[in-house]
């Protein structure tokens, strides 16, 4: 199975930037479409960004579009999320996820993802 581990979370002031990374192992990374999801305290998990197997297509939640950038490095089995202009409402646990359903689609549907990392905490102060 695909194993995922996030890193790069932390505390940052509003307006600042943070870069999250996800290390993948166990299976052929390029066979999976990948995505980032997040869950804020007291709220349900929500979609953040997704990317196809070769990075040719991406999708973003309206709340982060223009501020966040998802990318992947297949040679090093890494998924990245560059977060700029951070807001307090971005505070959440961020999860890296992979889906084998169709790696050519940057799906926003959480139920299509089968593999999940344990998450990394991002806290944005006012």
Backbone as a printed PyTorch tensor [residue, N CA C, xyz], in Angstrom:
tensor([[[  0.8200,  -1.1700,   0.0000],
         [  0.0000,   0.0000,   0.0000],
         [  0.8760,   1.2490,   0.0000]],

        [[  0.2580,   2.3560,  -0.3580],
         [  0.9490,   3.6390,  -0.3600],
         [  0.9830,   4.1830,   1.0600]],

        [[  2.1790,   4.5380,   1.5340],
         [  2.3330,   5.1280,   2.8570],
         [  2.7240,   6.5930,   2.7150]],

        [[  2.0830,   7.4470,   3.5150],
         [  2.2550,   8.8810,   3.4010],
         [  2.5870,   9.4990,   4.7560]],

        [[  3.4520,  10.5170,   4.7540],
         [  3.8360,  11.1990,   5.9750],
         [  4.0470,  12.6780,   5.6940]],

        [[  3.2420,  13.5290,   6.3440],
         [  3.3250,  14.9690,   6.1550],
         [  4.3710,  15.5830,   7.0750]],

        [[  4.8810,  16.7410,   6.6730],
         [  5.7860,  17.5210,   7.4970],
         [  5.6980,  18.9840,   7.0760]],

        [[  6.2340,  19.8750,   7.9000],
         [  6.2910,  21.2840,   7.5600],
         [  5.2700,  22.1600,   8.2490]],

        [[  4.3760,  21.5810,   9.0280],
         [  3.3990,  22.3760,   9.7500],
         [  4.0500,  23.1650,  10.8660]],

        [[  3.3070,  24.1340,  11.3910],
         [  3.8270,  24.9540,  12.4710],
         [  2.9720,  26.1660,  12.7180]],

        [[  3.5330,  27.1210,  13.4400],
         [  2.8570,  28.3620,  13.7950],
         [  3.3860,  29.5010,  12.9390]],

        [[  2.4750,  30.2680,  12.3520],
         [  2.8590,  31.3910,  11.5120],
         [  1.8610,  32.5230,  11.7130]],

        [[  2.3110,  33.7640,  11.5630],
         [  1.4320,  34.9170,  11.6920],
         [  0.6070,  35.1050,  10.4240]],

        [[ -0.5590,  35.7220,  10.5830],
         [ -1.4050,  36.0130,   9.4380],
         [ -0.6270,  36.8140,   8.3970]],

        [[ -0.8050,  36.4330,   7.1340],
         [ -0.0790,  37.0700,   6.0520],
         [  1.2220,  36.3850,   5.7060]],

        [[  1.6450,  35.4570,   6.5370],
         [  2.8830,  34.7430,   6.3150],
         [  2.7190,  33.5560,   5.3910]],

        [[  3.8020,  32.8050,   5.2180],
         [  3.8180,  31.6540,   4.3180],
         [  4.3250,  30.4110,   5.0300]],

        [[  3.9270,  29.2620,   4.4990],
         [  4.3560,  27.9820,   5.0280],
         [  4.3560,  26.9760,   3.8890]],

        [[  5.2830,  26.0370,   3.9220],
         [  5.3740,  25.0050,   2.8970],
         [  5.2380,  23.6320,   3.5340]],

        [[  4.2240,  22.8910,   3.1010],
         [  4.0190,  21.5390,   3.5770],
         [  4.6020,  20.5410,   2.5890]],

        [[  5.0930,  19.4290,   3.1080],
         [  5.6460,  18.3780,   2.2850],
         [  5.0440,  17.0400,   2.7000]],

        [[  4.9060,  16.1400,   1.7510],
         [  4.3890,  14.7930,   1.9990],
         [  5.3210,  13.7950,   1.3480]],

        [[  5.9010,  12.9090,   2.1390],
         [  6.7870,  11.8720,   1.6350],
         [  5.9990,  10.5890,   1.4240]],

        [[  6.1110,  10.0040,   0.2380],
         [  5.3850,   8.7840,  -0.1100],
         [  6.3430,   7.6130,  -0.2480]],

        [[  5.8770,   6.4300,   0.1460],
         [  6.6670,   5.2150,   0.0250],
         [  5.7400,   4.0100,  -0.0540]],

        [[  6.2990,   2.8580,  -0.4250],
         [  5.5450,   1.6110,  -0.4140],
         [  5.0140,   1.1700,  -1.7700]],

        [[  4.6030,   2.1050,  -2.6160],
         [  4.0690,   1.8100,  -3.9340],
         [  4.6060,   2.8230,  -4.9360]],

        [[  4.3460,   2.5770,  -6.2100],
         [  4.8000,   3.4890,  -7.2590],
         [  4.0250,   4.7910,  -7.1560]],

        [[  4.7090,   5.8540,  -6.7630],
         [  4.0780,   7.1330,  -6.4760],
         [  3.3380,   7.7020,  -7.6810]],

        [[  3.9090,   7.5740,  -8.8610],
         [  3.3130,   8.1730, -10.0530],
         [  1.9900,   7.5300, -10.4450]],

        [[  1.6470,   6.3810,  -9.8800],
         [  0.3880,   5.7170, -10.1710],
         [ -0.7980,   6.3370,  -9.4380]],

        [[ -0.5410,   7.3310,  -8.5920],
         [ -1.5850,   7.9090,  -7.7580],
         [ -1.8140,   9.3820,  -8.0470]],

        [[ -3.0940,   9.7380,  -8.1410],
         [ -3.4440,  11.1360,  -8.0340],
         [ -3.3230,  11.5190,  -6.5710]],

        [[ -2.9670,  12.7530,  -6.2960],
         [ -2.7020,  13.1730,  -4.9240],
         [ -3.5000,  14.4280,  -4.5710]],

        [[ -3.7090,  14.6110,  -3.2740],
         [ -4.4400,  15.7810,  -2.8260],
         [ -4.0950,  16.1690,  -1.4000]],

        [[ -4.4930,  17.3800,  -1.0470],
         [ -4.4000,  17.8860,   0.3150],
         [ -5.7950,  18.1840,   0.8310]],

        [[ -6.0680,  17.7590,   2.0490],
         [ -7.3080,  18.0530,   2.7480],
         [ -6.9620,  18.6460,   4.1080]],

        [[ -7.9440,  19.2620,   4.7470],
         [ -7.7070,  19.8120,   6.0740],
         [ -8.9580,  19.6870,   6.9300]],

        [[ -8.7370,  19.6790,   8.2490],
         [ -9.8430,  19.6240,   9.1870],
         [ -9.5720,  20.5930,  10.3250]],

        [[-10.4060,  21.6210,  10.4160],
         [-10.3020,  22.5970,  11.4890],
         [-11.0500,  22.0950,  12.7130]],

        [[-10.6920,  22.6230,  13.8700],
         [-11.3250,  22.2280,  15.1210],
         [-12.8250,  22.4770,  15.0560]],

        [[-13.6050,  21.4450,  15.3320],
         [-15.0480,  21.5620,  15.3350],
         [-15.6970,  21.5190,  13.9710]],

        [[-14.9240,  21.2720,  12.9240],
         [-15.4580,  21.2330,  11.5710],
         [-15.1440,  19.9080,  10.8900]],

        [[-15.8310,  19.6610,   9.7850],
         [-15.5880,  18.4570,   9.0030],
         [-14.3750,  18.6350,   8.0960]],

        [[-13.8280,  17.5270,   7.6570],
         [-12.7170,  17.5520,   6.7200],
         [-13.1500,  18.2230,   5.4180]],

        [[-12.2790,  19.0500,   4.8440],
         [-12.6020,  19.7300,   3.6040],
         [-11.4570,  19.6300,   2.6070]],

        [[-11.8210,  19.6870,   1.3510],
         [-10.8550,  19.6360,   0.2660],
         [-10.0530,  20.9230,   0.2010]],

        [[ -8.7580,  20.7990,  -0.1050],
         [ -7.8830,  21.9530,  -0.2590],
         [ -7.3510,  22.0540,  -1.6890]],

        [[ -6.6730,  20.9940,  -2.1550],
         [ -6.0650,  21.0190,  -3.4800],
         [ -5.8060,  19.6000,  -3.9530]],

        [[ -5.7560,  19.3990,  -5.2730],
         [ -5.4860,  18.0860,  -5.8510],
         [ -4.6460,  18.2410,  -7.1060]],

        [[ -3.9520,  17.1580,  -7.4800],
         [ -3.0540,  17.1880,  -8.6230],
         [ -3.0200,  15.8210,  -9.2910]],

        [[ -2.9220,  15.8050, -10.6230],
         [ -2.8610,  14.5560, -11.3750],
         [ -1.4860,  13.9170, -11.2600]],

        [[ -1.3520,  12.7120, -11.8100],
         [ -0.1290,  11.9240, -11.6370],
         [  1.1190,  12.6320, -12.1330]],

        [[  0.9850,  13.4170, -13.1980],
         [  2.1450,  14.0870, -13.7790],
         [  2.1520,  15.5870, -13.5060]],

        [[  1.2310,  16.0490, -12.6710],
         [  1.1620,  17.4670, -12.3560],
         [  0.5650,  18.3130, -13.4540]],

        [[ -0.0290,  17.6900, -14.4700],
         [ -0.5560,  18.4270, -15.6000],
         [ -1.8490,  19.1680, -15.3370]],

        [[ -2.5500,  18.7860, -14.2870],
         [ -3.8170,  19.4260, -13.9580],
         [ -3.9560,  19.5350, -12.4500]],

        [[ -4.5060,  20.6540, -11.9910],
         [ -4.7130,  20.8740, -10.5630],
         [ -6.0990,  21.4440, -10.3030]],

        [[ -6.5840,  21.2540,  -9.0910],
         [ -7.8330,  21.8420,  -8.6350],
         [ -7.6320,  22.4000,  -7.2360]],

        [[ -8.3300,  23.5020,  -6.9450],
         [ -8.2170,  24.1550,  -5.6530],
         [ -9.5920,  24.5020,  -5.1110]],

        [[ -9.7030,  24.4540,  -3.7930],
         [-10.8950,  24.9780,  -3.1490],
         [-10.9440,  26.4860,  -3.3560]],

        [[-12.1450,  27.0360,  -3.4780],
         [-12.2850,  28.4720,  -3.6920],
         [-11.6330,  29.2820,  -2.5710]],

        [[-11.6410,  28.7520,  -1.3730],
         [-11.1170,  29.4670,  -0.2260],
         [ -9.6010,  29.6520,  -0.2570]],

        [[ -8.8950,  28.8300,  -1.0500],
         [ -7.4310,  28.9030,  -1.0850],
         [ -6.8820,  29.2660,  -2.4570]],

        [[ -7.7150,  29.2800,  -3.4680],
         [ -7.2560,  29.5550,  -4.8270],
         [ -6.6100,  30.9330,  -4.9050]],

        [[ -5.4350,  30.9850,  -5.5210],
         [ -4.6870,  32.2220,  -5.6150],
         [ -3.6950,  32.4070,  -4.4920]],

        [[ -3.8320,  31.6360,  -3.4200],
         [ -2.9260,  31.7220,  -2.2790],
         [ -2.0790,  30.4670,  -2.1020]],

        [[ -2.6570,  29.3010,  -2.4160],
         [ -1.9680,  28.0180,  -2.2570],
         [ -1.5720,  27.4610,  -3.6130]],

        [[ -0.4730,  26.7100,  -3.6490],
         [ -0.0230,  26.0420,  -4.8630],
         [  0.3700,  24.6090,  -4.5370]],

        [[ -0.2590,  23.6450,  -5.2270],
         [  0.0840,  22.2430,  -5.0550],
         [  1.0350,  21.8280,  -6.1740]],

        [[  2.0100,  20.9930,  -5.8440],
         [  2.9470,  20.4830,  -6.8330],
         [  3.4400,  19.1150,  -6.3870]],

        [[  4.0950,  18.3980,  -7.2940],
         [  4.6330,  17.0930,  -6.9390],
         [  5.9730,  16.8690,  -7.6200]],

        [[  6.8080,  16.0620,  -6.9820],
         [  8.1140,  15.6980,  -7.4850],
         [  8.1550,  14.1750,  -7.5180]],

        [[  7.7810,  13.5960,  -8.6590],
         [  7.6830,  12.1420,  -8.7600],
         [  9.0350,  11.4470,  -8.6160]],

        [[ 10.1050,  12.1070,  -9.0450],
         [ 11.4350,  11.5160,  -8.9460],
         [ 11.8330,  11.2890,  -7.4930]],

        [[ 11.3110,  12.1230,  -6.5880],
         [ 11.6380,  12.0180,  -5.1740],
         [ 10.4470,  11.6170,  -4.3110]],

        [[  9.3610,  11.1990,  -4.9390],
         [  8.1670,  10.7260,  -4.2340],
         [  7.6710,  11.7370,  -3.2070]],

        [[  7.5020,  12.9740,  -3.6520],
         [  7.0830,  14.0420,  -2.7570],
         [  5.8950,  14.8170,  -3.3090]],

        [[  5.0160,  15.2040,  -2.4220],
         [  3.9020,  16.0910,  -2.7170],
         [  4.0810,  17.3460,  -1.8760]],

        [[  3.8680,  18.5150,  -2.4810],
         [  4.1150,  19.7790,  -1.7980],
         [  2.8780,  20.6640,  -1.8050]],

        [[  2.7890,  21.5280,  -0.8100],
         [  1.7420,  22.5480,  -0.7690],
         [  2.3730,  23.8370,  -0.2660]],

        [[  2.5160,  24.8040,  -1.1600],
         [  3.0130,  26.1180,  -0.7950],
         [  1.8320,  26.9860,  -0.4040]],

        [[  1.8430,  27.5080,   0.8100],
         [  0.7430,  28.3050,   1.3290],
         [  1.2300,  29.7300,   1.5870]],

        [[  0.6430,  30.6840,   0.8890],
         [  0.9830,  32.0930,   1.0380],
         [ -0.2200,  32.8810,   1.5360]],

        [[  0.0370,  34.0810,   2.0370],
         [ -1.0240,  34.9650,   2.5290],
         [ -1.9620,  34.2290,   3.4740]],

        [[ -1.3930,  33.5440,   4.4230],
         [ -2.1750,  32.7130,   5.3340],
         [ -3.1030,  33.5470,   6.2130]],

        [[ -4.2650,  32.9720,   6.4960],
         [ -5.2890,  33.6080,   7.3060],
         [ -5.5790,  32.7450,   8.5290]],

        [[ -6.0950,  33.3350,   9.5980],
         [ -6.4320,  32.5320,  10.7810],
         [ -7.3840,  31.3770,  10.4680]],

        [[ -8.2800,  31.5590,   9.5030],
         [ -9.2110,  30.5020,   9.1400],
         [ -8.5540,  29.3390,   8.4070]],

        [[ -7.2730,  29.4680,   8.0630],
         [ -6.5230,  28.3560,   7.4880],
         [ -6.0200,  27.3950,   8.5600]],

        [[ -6.1650,  27.7640,   9.8130],
         [ -5.7240,  26.9160,  10.9170],
         [ -6.4650,  25.5830,  10.8780]],

        [[ -5.7130,  24.4860,  10.8180],
         [ -6.3010,  23.1560,  10.7190],
         [ -5.1910,  22.1140,  10.7250]],

        [[ -5.5920,  20.8570,  10.8400],
         [ -4.6920,  19.7490,  10.5820],
         [ -4.7650,  19.4470,   9.0930]],

        [[ -3.6280,  19.4350,   8.4290],
         [ -3.5720,  19.2090,   6.9940],
         [ -3.1410,  17.7810,   6.6990]],

        [[ -3.8770,  17.1260,   5.7890],
         [ -3.6410,  15.7320,   5.4580],
         [ -3.2590,  15.5610,   3.9930]],

        [[ -2.2540,  14.7630,   3.7640],
         [ -1.8660,  14.3260,   2.4370],
         [ -2.6390,  13.0540,   2.1080]],

        [[ -3.1270,  12.9170,   0.8690],
         [ -3.9170,  11.7520,   0.4890],
         [ -3.6160,  11.3240,  -0.9430]],

        [[ -3.7930,  10.0220,  -1.2110],
         [ -3.5880,   9.4750,  -2.5380],
         [ -4.7530,   8.6030,  -2.9580]],

        [[ -5.0600,   8.5910,  -4.2600],
         [ -6.1470,   7.7550,  -4.7710],
         [ -5.6770,   6.9770,  -5.9890]],

        [[ -6.0300,   5.6730,  -6.0690],
         [ -5.6900,   4.8530,  -7.2280],
         [ -6.8130,   4.7930,  -8.2490]],

        [[ -7.9090,   5.4970,  -8.0100],
         [ -9.1020,   5.3940,  -8.8520],
         [ -8.8070,   5.7930, -10.3030]],

        [[ -8.2700,   6.9660, -10.5080],
         [ -7.8700,   7.4480, -11.8290],
         [ -6.8270,   8.5430, -11.6140]],

        [[ -5.5550,   8.2160, -11.7670],
         [ -4.5020,   9.1970, -11.4810],
         [ -4.4450,  10.3620, -12.4530]],

        [[ -5.2080,  10.2840, -13.5510],
         [ -5.2450,  11.3860, -14.5110],
         [ -6.2600,  12.4530, -14.1310]],

        [[ -6.9720,  12.2570, -13.0260],
         [ -7.9870,  13.2010, -12.5700],
         [ -7.5820,  13.7810, -11.2250]],

        [[ -7.6150,  15.0940, -11.1200],
         [ -7.3390,  15.7790,  -9.8570],
         [ -8.6510,  15.8820,  -9.0900]],

        [[ -9.0960,  14.7600,  -8.5410],
         [-10.4110,  14.6980,  -7.9190],
         [-10.4770,  15.4810,  -6.6130]],

        [[-11.6260,  16.1080,  -6.3940],
         [-11.8830,  16.8530,  -5.1740],
         [-12.7080,  16.0550,  -4.1820]],

        [[-13.0870,  14.8380,  -4.5570],
         [-13.9760,  14.0020,  -3.7590],
         [-13.1770,  13.1700,  -2.7740]],

        [[-13.3630,  13.4150,  -1.4870],
         [-12.5620,  12.7560,  -0.4630],
         [-12.7440,  11.2480,  -0.4280]],

        [[-13.9480,  10.7500,  -0.7680],
         [-14.2190,   9.3220,  -0.7070],
         [-13.4530,   8.5300,  -1.7550]],

        [[-12.9110,   9.1790,  -2.7480],
         [-12.1210,   8.5070,  -3.7680],
         [-10.6820,   8.2470,  -3.3040]],

        [[-10.2640,   8.9240,  -2.2680],
         [ -8.9120,   8.7520,  -1.7420],
         [ -8.8750,   7.5860,  -0.7690]],

        [[ -7.9140,   6.6980,  -0.9390],
         [ -7.8110,   5.4990,  -0.1170],
         [ -6.6610,   5.5460,   0.8850]],

        [[ -5.6560,   6.3670,   0.6250],
         [ -4.4730,   6.4060,   1.4780],
         [ -4.2810,   7.7980,   2.0470]],

        [[ -4.0380,   7.8500,   3.3600],
         [ -3.9570,   9.1150,   4.0840],
         [ -2.7620,   9.1440,   5.0230]],

        [[ -2.1360,  10.2980,   5.1410],
         [ -1.1050,  10.4910,   6.1340],
         [ -1.7280,  10.8320,   7.4710]],

        [[ -0.9370,  10.8760,   8.5350],
         [ -1.4570,  11.1730,   9.8750],
         [ -1.7880,  12.6490,  10.1010]],

        [[ -1.3310,  13.5350,   9.2330],
         [ -1.6410,  14.9460,   9.3380],
         [ -0.5400,  15.7610,   9.9860]],

        [[ -0.5330,  17.0600,   9.6930],
         [  0.3880,  18.0020,  10.3100],
         [ -0.3670,  19.2780,  10.6620]],

        [[ -0.1250,  19.8030,  11.8500],
         [ -0.8720,  20.9520,  12.3500],
         [ -0.3360,  22.2570,  11.7840]],

        [[ -1.2440,  23.0800,  11.2730],
         [ -0.9280,  24.4330,  10.8300],
         [ -1.7470,  25.4010,  11.6640]],

        [[ -1.0820,  26.3380,  12.3210],
         [ -1.7560,  27.3290,  13.1450],
         [ -1.3610,  28.7210,  12.6770]],

        [[ -2.3600,  29.5330,  12.3420],
         [ -2.1290,  30.8940,  11.8710],
         [ -2.6720,  31.8580,  12.9120]],

        [[ -1.8110,  32.6720,  13.4820],
         [ -2.2060,  33.6110,  14.5230],
         [ -2.6210,  34.9470,  13.9200]],

        [[ -3.4770,  35.6690,  14.6440],
         [ -3.9560,  36.9710,  14.1860],
         [ -2.8870,  38.0360,  14.3490]]])
